[in-house]
Amino acid sequence: MSDISVHANAASGNDETQAIVSRRAAWSQVITLSLTEITSWGILYYTFSLLLGPMEHDLHWNQASLTGAYSLALLVSGLMAVPIGRWLDRARTPRTLMAAGSLMGVAALVAWATVTSLPVFYVLWVALGIAMAATLYEPAFTTVAAWFPRRERALTVLTTLGGFASVIYLPVAALLVEHMGWRTALLALAAILLLGAALPHAIMLRPYPAALPVANTRANAQHIKSPWRAWRFWQLVAGFALAQLAISALVVYLIPYLGRQGLSAPQAATASGLIGVTAFGGRIIATWRSTPQTRAAITAVLFLALALGIVILTLAHGTVGLAAFIILFGAGFGVFSPARAGLVADRFGTAIFGRVNGQLALAITLARAAGPTLVGVLLLRGTAYTTIFWLLASLVAVGAVLLWLPASRRQPGKSSTTPAG
């Protein structure tokens, strides 16, 4: 009996040691991705706006032509999310994809620094769109879902640190452009992307652990084969696409609207920037304690708060009303990314996470492009801002309600191991 106890204790100790090693490995992936997401988002996504003016001045290209290339990159990124998600599900490792995507971004930035032709500029932004799809949140979310059975804290860390991308890289890029000129600044940013993203992706990222179990039921088997046919998938599309449509529209038109309300440009820019601050609070509150059983309801509530914030913006034009908008809108904005990743994993498991997340990302990208376009068309037709904002709030509310409904049209069997959310 004593020998049996010794062997049992040794086995228990080995299991505990392996669990500690596994946790450390998992968190090393999260920290690596959190830091590389700051660099990837900051350089590939946010710094474009700082280069518009200098490029327009030097190359004599109009702003519409320049922003058209950026919009093309966002579209390409959304389209590439689907095959990239499928590839990640098969390969079970992000290393090759994310390292190659970062290197493609580096090469495109170097070529951008020498560009003199508008068609070549558009080709470069197609490459940058592919680089975005391979390095931003979609592959990072897939990696976190594969490493963590309970992923709330990991997603919170990833998206909270990733949220510092604009805070860090907009000032850095502005200083580089001011002191070096935009072409040399692009070369410097390419070097930062190489050191801050490509190398960590190649060195630090590891293959996924064994896939987590997925329910062995006829309903879940159908969801694995054709997830886009599932009601639970279209709930996510409705909730997140409609919220993204409103968010992207408000991001573009908030400052002009506040200017019409009498705020100066610096005041309007400060108010817009404060949304990022309140987003951190919403992100932490909504994800730190959420569970697969409560995540959809919490997300829907915060999306309804986002819609209420838009309504308050149209009704109250003073400081208090603006502050309420910033808090409510920021809370819904903050929960967007971690809740999306969490709900996909909750409802479809990790075996096909990349595929489902890629399809959802495509819908969200189309909504991101559609929001500013829709508002622009309505403004050209003479529609008042108040009417437009009420419409955006209504769309978000519809999506939130659909997201809040039961994720399955019938009660899942007791044998299911994948929560319905």
C-alpha positions in Angstrom: 0.0 0.0 0.0 2.8 2.4 0.8 4.4 1.8 -2.7 1.0 2.5 -4.3 0.7 5.7 -2.3 4.2 6.8 -3.4 3.5 6.1 -7.0 0.1 7.9 -6.7 1.8 10.9 -5.1 4.5 11.0 -7.8 1.9 10.8 -10.5 -0.1 13.6 -8.8 3.1 15.7 -8.6 3.9 15.1 -12.3 0.4 16.1 -13.3 0.6 19.3 -11.2 4.0 20.1 -12.7 2.7 19.6 -16.2 -0.3 21.8 -15.4 2.0 24.6 -14.2 4.2 24.3 -17.3 1.1 24.3 -19.5 -0.3 27.4 -17.8 3.1 29.2 -18.3 3.2 28.2 -21.9 -0.4 29.4 -22.5 0.3 32.8 -20.8 3.6 33.2 -22.7 1.5 33.0 -25.9 -0.9 35.6 -24.6 1.8 38.1 -23.5 3.6 37.6 -26.8 0.5 38.2 -28.8 -0.6 41.2 -26.6 2.7 43.0 -27.4 2.8 42.1 -31.1 -0.9 43.2 -31.4 0.1 46.7 -30.1 2.7 47.0 -32.8 0.7 45.4 -35.6 -2.5 47.4 -35.0 -0.5 50.6 -34.3 1.5 50.5 -37.5 -0.7 48.6 -40.0 -4.0 50.1 -39.0 -3.8 53.4 -37.1 -0.8 55.3 -38.6 -2.4 55.7 -42.1 -4.4 58.8 -41.0 -1.1 60.6 -40.2 0.3 60.1 -43.6 -2.7 61.3 -45.6 -1.8 65.0 -45.5 2.0 64.6 -46.3 1.2 62.2 -49.2 -1.5 64.4 -50.6 0.9 67.4 -50.5 3.9 65.6 -52.0 2.2 63.3 -54.6 -0.8 65.5 -55.4 -3.2 62.7 -55.0 -6.6 63.6 -53.7 -7.8 62.3 -50.3 -10.5 60.2 -51.8 -7.9 58.2 -53.9 -5.8 57.7 -50.8 -8.6 56.6 -48.5 -9.9 54.3 -51.3 -6.7 52.2 -51.0 -7.2 52.0 -47.2 -10.8 50.9 -47.7 -9.6 48.3 -50.2 -7.2 46.9 -47.6 -10.0 46.5 -45.0 -12.1 44.7 -47.6 -9.2 42.4 -48.5 -8.6 41.8 -44.8 -12.2 40.7 -44.3 -12.2 38.4 -47.3 -8.9 36.8 -46.3 -10.2 36.1 -42.8 -12.2 33.1 -44.0 -9.4 31.1 -45.7 -7.0 32.1 -43.0 -9.4 30.9 -40.3 -9.7 27.5 -42.1 -5.9 27.3 -42.4 -5.4 27.9 -38.7 -7.9 25.1 -37.9 -5.9 22.7 -40.0 -2.4 23.8 -39.2 -3.0 24.2 -35.4 -0.2 26.8 -35.1 -0.1 30.6 -35.7 3.7 30.8 -36.1 4.1 30.5 -39.9 1.0 32.6 -40.7 1.7 35.5 -38.3 5.4 35.7 -39.0 4.8 35.6 -42.8 2.0 38.2 -42.4 4.3 40.5 -40.4 7.1 40.1 -43.0 4.6 40.9 -45.8 3.7 44.1 -43.9 7.3 45.0 -43.5 7.9 44.6 -47.3 4.8 46.6 -48.1 5.9 49.5 -45.9 9.3 49.6 -47.4 7.8 49.6 -50.9 5.3 52.3 -49.8 8.2 54.5 -48.8 9.3 54.6 -52.5 5.9 54.8 -54.2 5.2 57.3 -56.9 2.3 55.5 -58.8 -1.3 55.4 -57.6 -1.9 51.9 -59.1 1.2 50.6 -57.3 -0.1 52.2 -54.1 -3.3 50.2 -54.4 -1.4 47.0 -54.9 0.6 47.7 -51.8 -2.6 48.1 -49.8 -3.9 44.8 -51.1 -0.7 43.3 -49.6 -1.3 45.3 -46.4 -4.8 44.0 -46.2 -3.5 40.4 -46.3 -0.9 41.3 -43.6 -3.7 42.7 -41.4 -5.8 39.5 -41.8 -2.7 37.4 -40.9 -1.6 39.4 -37.9 -4.4 41.3 -36.2 -7.1 40.0 -33.8 -8.5 37.1 -35.8 -5.5 34.7 -35.6 -4.7 36.0 -32.1 -8.2 35.1 -30.9 -8.0 31.7 -32.5 -4.7 31.1 -30.6 -6.2 32.2 -27.2 -9.2 30.0 -27.7 -7.0 27.0 -28.4 -4.8 27.5 -25.3 -7.5 28.4 -22.7 -10.6 26.3 -21.8 -11.7 29.4 -19.8 -10.4 32.3 -21.8 -12.0 35.4 -20.2 -8.9 36.7 -18.5 -6.6 35.9 -21.4 -8.9 37.8 -23.8 -9.1 40.7 -21.4 -5.3 40.9 -21.2 -5.0 40.6 -25.0 -7.5 43.2 -25.9 -6.7 45.6 -23.1 -3.1 45.8 -24.0 -4.0 45.8 -27.7 -6.1 48.9 -27.0 -2.9 50.8 -26.4 -1.9 50.6 -30.0 -3.3 54.0 -31.0 -2.1 55.6 -27.7 1.5 54.5 -28.4 1.9 54.5 -32.1 0.0 57.7 -33.2 2.3 59.9 -31.2 5.4 57.9 -32.3 4.4 58.0 -36.0 3.6 61.7 -35.7 7.1 62.4 -34.3 8.7 60.3 -37.0 6.8 62.0 -39.8 7.6 65.5 -38.4 11.3 64.9 -38.0 12.1 62.5 -40.9 9.4 63.1 -43.5 6.8 60.5 -44.4 9.0 58.3 -46.6 11.8 57.8 -44.0 9.2 57.5 -41.3 7.7 54.5 -43.2 11.1 52.8 -43.2 11.5 53.4 -39.5 8.0 51.9 -38.9 8.9 48.9 -41.1 12.0 48.3 -38.9 9.8 48.5 -35.7 7.3 46.0 -37.2 10.1 43.7 -38.0 11.5 43.7 -34.5 8.3 44.1 -32.6 6.1 41.7 -34.5 7.8 39.5 -37.1 10.6 38.3 -34.9 8.4 37.5 -31.8 5.9 35.7 -34.0 8.7 33.5 -35.5 10.5 32.8 -32.2 7.9 32.8 -29.5 4.7 31.3 -31.0 4.1 27.6 -30.5 1.7 25.0 -31.9 -1.7 24.7 -30.2 -2.3 22.1 -27.5 -4.7 19.2 -28.2 -8.1 20.5 -29.2 -10.7 20.9 -26.5 -13.7 18.4 -26.7 -16.7 19.3 -28.8 -20.2 18.0 -28.2 -20.9 14.7 -29.9 -24.5 15.4 -30.8 -26.2 15.6 -34.2 -26.9 19.4 -33.7 -23.3 20.2 -33.0 -22.1 17.9 -35.8 -24.2 19.9 -38.2 -22.7 23.2 -36.8 -19.2 21.8 -37.3 -20.0 20.9 -40.9 -21.9 24.0 -41.8 -21.7 26.6 -39.0 -23.2 29.4 -41.1 -26.4 27.4 -41.2 -26.8 27.6 -37.4 -29.1 30.1 -35.7 -26.4 30.7 -33.1 -24.0 31.9 -35.9 -26.5 34.4 -37.3 -27.2 35.8 -33.9 -23.5 36.7 -33.7 -23.6 38.2 -37.2 -26.6 40.3 -36.4 -25.3 41.5 -33.0 -21.7 42.3 -33.9 -22.2 43.5 -37.5 -25.0 46.0 -36.5 -22.9 47.2 -33.6 -19.8 47.6 -35.8 -21.8 49.5 -38.4 -22.8 52.1 -35.7 -19.3 52.2 -34.2 -17.5 52.8 -37.5 -20.0 55.5 -38.5 -19.8 57.3 -35.2 -16.0 57.2 -35.2 -15.9 59.0 -38.6 -18.7 61.5 -38.0 -18.6 62.2 -34.3 -16.1 65.1 -34.5 -18.0 66.9 -37.4 -21.2 66.5 -35.4 -19.7 67.9 -32.2 -18.3 70.8 -34.2 -21.9 71.6 -35.3 -22.8 71.6 -31.6 -20.3 74.3 -30.9 -17.3 72.4 -29.7 -13.8 73.4 -31.0 -11.8 70.9 -33.0 -9.5 70.1 -30.0 -12.5 69.7 -27.7 -14.2 67.4 -30.1 -11.0 65.3 -30.6 -10.6 65.0 -26.9 -14.1 63.8 -26.4 -13.6 61.3 -29.2 -10.4 60.1 -27.6 -12.0 59.6 -24.2 -14.1 56.8 -25.7 -11.0 54.7 -25.8 -10.5 55.3 -22.0 -14.0 54.3 -21.1 -13.7 51.3 -23.4 -11.1 49.8 -21.0 -13.6 49.9 -18.2 -16.3 48.2 -20.3 -13.9 45.6 -21.5 -12.7 44.6 -18.1 -16.2 44.7 -16.4 -17.8 42.6 -19.2 -15.1 40.0 -19.6 -13.3 39.4 -16.3 -16.3 37.7 -14.6 -18.4 36.6 -17.6 -19.1 32.9 -18.2 -20.4 31.0 -21.2 -23.8 31.1 -19.6 -23.8 34.9 -19.1 -21.6 36.2 -21.9 -24.3 36.8 -24.5 -26.6 38.6 -22.1 -23.8 40.8 -20.8 -22.7 41.7 -24.3 -26.3 42.4 -25.3 -26.8 44.7 -22.3 -23.6 46.7 -23.2 -24.7 46.9 -26.8 -28.0 48.3 -25.6 -26.0 50.8 -23.5 -24.1 51.8 -26.7 -27.4 52.4 -28.4 -28.7 54.4 -25.4 -25.5 56.5 -25.5 -26.2 57.4 -29.2 -29.8 58.4 -28.3 -28.5 60.6 -25.4 -26.0 62.2 -27.8 -28.9 63.4 -29.9 -31.1 64.6 -27.0 -28.6 66.2 -24.6 -26.1 68.7 -26.1 -24.4 69.8 -22.9 -21.4 68.5 -21.0 -23.4 66.0 -19.0 -25.1 64.5 -22.0 -21.7 64.2 -23.8 -20.2 62.5 -20.8 -23.0 60.0 -20.6 -22.6 59.2 -24.3 -18.8 58.7 -23.9 -19.3 56.3 -20.9 -22.2 54.3 -22.4 -20.8 54.2 -26.0 -17.3 53.3 -24.6 -18.6 50.4 -22.6 -20.2 48.8 -25.7 -17.2 49.6 -27.8 -14.9 48.0 -25.2 -16.7 44.7 -25.0 -16.8 44.2 -28.7 -13.6 42.3 -29.4 -13.3 40.0 -26.4 -17.0 39.1 -26.4 -16.8 38.2 -30.0 -14.0 35.8 -29.5 -15.5 34.4 -26.3 -18.9 33.7 -27.9 -17.5 32.0 -31.0 -15.5 29.6 -28.7 -18.5 29.1 -26.4 -20.9 28.2 -29.2 -18.6 26.3 -31.6 -15.7 25.0 -29.5 -12.1 25.4 -30.7 -11.9 22.7 -33.4 -13.5 25.1 -36.0 -12.9 28.4 -34.2 -10.8 29.8 -37.0 -13.3 29.0 -39.7 -16.3 30.5 -37.8 -14.3 33.5 -36.5 -13.2 34.2 -40.1 -16.7 34.2 -41.5 -17.9 36.4 -38.7 -14.9 38.8 -39.3 -15.9 39.1 -42.9 -19.4 40.2 -41.9 -18.0 42.7 -39.4 -15.5 44.1 -42.0 -18.4 44.7 -44.5 -20.3 46.4 -41.7 -17.3 48.5 -40.8 -17.1 49.7 -44.4 -20.8 50.2 -44.8 -21.3 52.4 -41.7 -19.5 55.6 -42.9 -20.8 55.0 -46.4 -24.4 54.8 -45.3 -24.2 57.9 -43.2 -22.4 59.8 -46.0 -25.2 58.9 -48.5 -27.9 60.0 -46.0 -26.1 63.3 -45.3 -25.9 63.9 -49.1 -29.7 63.4 -49.3 -30.2 66.1 -46.6 -31.0 63.7 -43.7 -30.4 65.4 -40.3 -27.7 64.0 -37.9 -30.4 63.4 -35.3 -32.4 61.1 -37.6 -29.3 59.3 -38.7 -28.2 58.7 -35.1 -31.6 57.4 -34.1 -31.4 55.0 -37.0 -28.0 53.7 -35.9 -29.2 53.3 -32.3 -32.2 51.3 -33.5 -30.1 49.0 -35.6 -27.8 48.3 -32.6 -30.8 47.6 -30.4 -32.2 45.1 -32.8 -28.9 43.3 -33.0 -28.6 43.3 -29.2 -32.0 41.8 -28.7 -31.3 39.0 -31.3 -28.0 38.3 -29.6 -29.8 38.0 -26.2 -32.3 35.4 -27.5 -31.6 31.7 -26.7 -28.7 30.5 -28.8 -30.5 27.2 -29.7 -34.0 26.7 -31.0 -34.2 23.6 -28.8 -32.8 22.7 -25.5 -29.4 21.0 -25.9 -28.9 17.5 -24.6 -27.2 16.8 -21.3 -24.3 15.2 -23.1 -23.3 18.5 -24.7 -19.9 19.9 -23.6 -20.0 23.0 -25.7 -22.1 25.7 -24.0 -24.8 27.3 -26.1 -24.0 30.8 -24.6 
